[in-house]
Amino acid sequence: MSEGTLSIGLFYGSTTCYTEMAAEKIQAQLNQLFEADIVQLHNIKDVSLSRTADYDIIIFGISTWDFGELQEDWESHWEDVHGLDLNGKTIALFGLGDQLGYGEWFQDALGMLHDAILPSGCKLVGYWPNNGYEFTASKALTEDKSFFVGLSLDDENQYDKTDERIALWCESILSDML
């Protein structure tokens, strides 16, 4: 990132394209808010996580599969996550999950990613209130259980809320990114 130029790297893994579609919506929303094309999308299936070094602001998108498992692309690169130099970077997270079908593991991968990068010295932004969801348990909840550690989307059961949640989340992280 050259001095004076704001650039955001959005890194995601997507098996069924829902996380990819959410990433594209977040990209469009932030580009609109900044009135510039500043968000660069990177599918981690095709792009190394080492590219995070190119950005001061990073967004990670991950989905939870089955019984609290990582999405396959994230699972393939999980050791890389632990080796990233994220010190001093601003990071926001978003996740997709199925709160009704897998309510005991809702957004677990989001929580696992959060816990993996937390010790790196980064500034985490974009925590999201957990009201309006129906689930039993989640590794993605803050200690006081009132927030998710990132934007939580459920396109399986609450697709009609996704666009509004993305818009509100992007607005909320805007000031934290600057």
QUIRAMO-V594941 format. One record per helix or strand. SS is the DSSP state (H for helix, E for strand). FROM is the first residue (numbers start at 0). LEN is the number of residues. If there is no record, write none. Layout:
# QUIRAMO-V594941
<<SS:FROM:LEN> <SS:FROM:LEN>>
This chain:
# QUIRAMO-V594941
<<E:7:5> <H:17:17> <E:38:5> <H:48:6> <E:56:9> <E:68:2> <H:71:5> <H:77:5> <E:89:7> <H:107:11> <E:122:3> <E:127:2> <E:140:1> <E:146:2> <E:150:3> <H:158:19>>
